[in-house]
């Protein structure tokens, strides 16, 4: 999982990730209270480099977390949304 860009975001940010082999990937966005507020992906992806875009226009400015799960591995990155 790469760092999201731009970060801080206004209003959208791109999440990049690379897979060594085909795998099921889920990408979820959480607020600071730990509540899942959005799901960007929950499907199979082929090996290679991929991106997903989170549009935070409907959310308040603040800190959010992007969690990517694949192949038993979980990685989380912090994102800042500015308005």
Backbone torsions as a table, in degrees:
resi	resn	phi	psi	omega
1	UNK	NA	127.9	177.8
2	UNK	-89.9	162.7	174.2
3	UNK	-65.8	140.5	179.2
4	UNK	-66.8	150.7	178.4
5	UNK	-143.0	141.8	-9.9
6	UNK	-71.0	157.2	177.6
7	UNK	-145.9	103.7	16.0
8	UNK	-72.6	154.0	-177.1
9	UNK	-107.3	148.1	174.4
10	UNK	-155.9	99.6	-6.4
11	UNK	-101.1	-3.0	-177.1
12	UNK	-121.2	158.3	178.3
13	UNK	-140.2	151.5	-179.1
14	UNK	-105.5	134.2	179.9
15	UNK	-110.5	119.1	179.4
16	UNK	-106.2	141.5	176.9
17	UNK	-149.9	153.9	-178.7
18	UNK	-125.2	136.8	178.7
19	UNK	-115.7	135.5	177.6
20	UNK	-77.1	-26.1	179.5
21	UNK	-149.7	165.9	177.8
22	UNK	-58.4	134.3	-177.2
23	UNK	-157.4	158.8	172.8
24	UNK	-79.5	131.3	-177.5
25	UNK	-127.4	134.6	170.5
26	UNK	-121.5	135.9	179.6
27	UNK	-125.5	115.7	-177.7
28	UNK	-123.7	149.3	177.4
29	UNK	-111.8	132.9	-179.0
30	UNK	-122.6	149.7	172.5
31	UNK	-89.4	-179.8	-176.4
32	UNK	-70.9	-14.2	176.0
33	UNK	-84.9	-1.4	179.4
34	UNK	83.9	11.0	179.3
35	UNK	-87.2	131.5	176.0
36	UNK	-72.4	123.9	-177.2
37	UNK	-111.3	-15.0	-178.1
38	UNK	-160.5	148.3	173.5
39	UNK	-122.2	121.1	-178.6
40	UNK	-92.7	-28.8	-179.3
41	UNK	-155.8	148.0	174.4
42	UNK	-159.7	68.8	-174.4
43	UNK	-159.8	179.2	178.0
44	UNK	-78.8	139.2	174.6
45	UNK	-127.2	142.3	176.4
46	UNK	-73.8	163.1	176.2
47	UNK	-60.1	146.2	178.7
48	UNK	127.9	-168.3	-176.4
49	UNK	-95.2	136.8	-177.7
50	UNK	-138.3	160.7	174.2
51	UNK	-136.7	152.4	172.1
52	UNK	-134.8	147.8	-178.5
53	UNK	-115.5	130.5	173.8
54	UNK	-104.9	122.9	176.9
55	UNK	-98.3	108.3	-177.1
56	UNK	-93.3	15.7	-176.7
57	UNK	-58.2	-31.4	-176.9
58	UNK	-87.0	-0.1	-175.3
59	UNK	-112.6	157.9	179.3
60	UNK	-72.5	153.9	174.3
61	UNK	-60.7	146.2	179.0
62	UNK	153.2	-165.4	-178.2
63	UNK	-98.0	136.3	177.4
64	UNK	-134.4	164.3	-179.5
65	UNK	-127.1	134.0	177.0
66	UNK	-104.5	122.1	179.6
67	UNK	-116.2	125.7	177.7
68	UNK	-114.0	126.9	178.4
69	UNK	-118.3	133.1	178.4
70	UNK	-162.5	132.8	174.8
71	UNK	56.2	38.4	179.1
72	UNK	78.7	4.7	-179.2
73	UNK	-112.7	140.8	178.6
74	UNK	-127.8	129.8	178.3
75	UNK	-129.9	136.0	-179.9
76	UNK	-124.3	138.8	176.3
77	UNK	-126.3	143.9	177.1
78	UNK	-85.6	140.4	177.5
79	UNK	-128.8	147.8	176.5
80	UNK	-117.9	126.7	178.1
81	UNK	-105.7	123.5	178.3
82	UNK	-113.6	151.9	179.6
83	UNK	-124.4	NA	NA
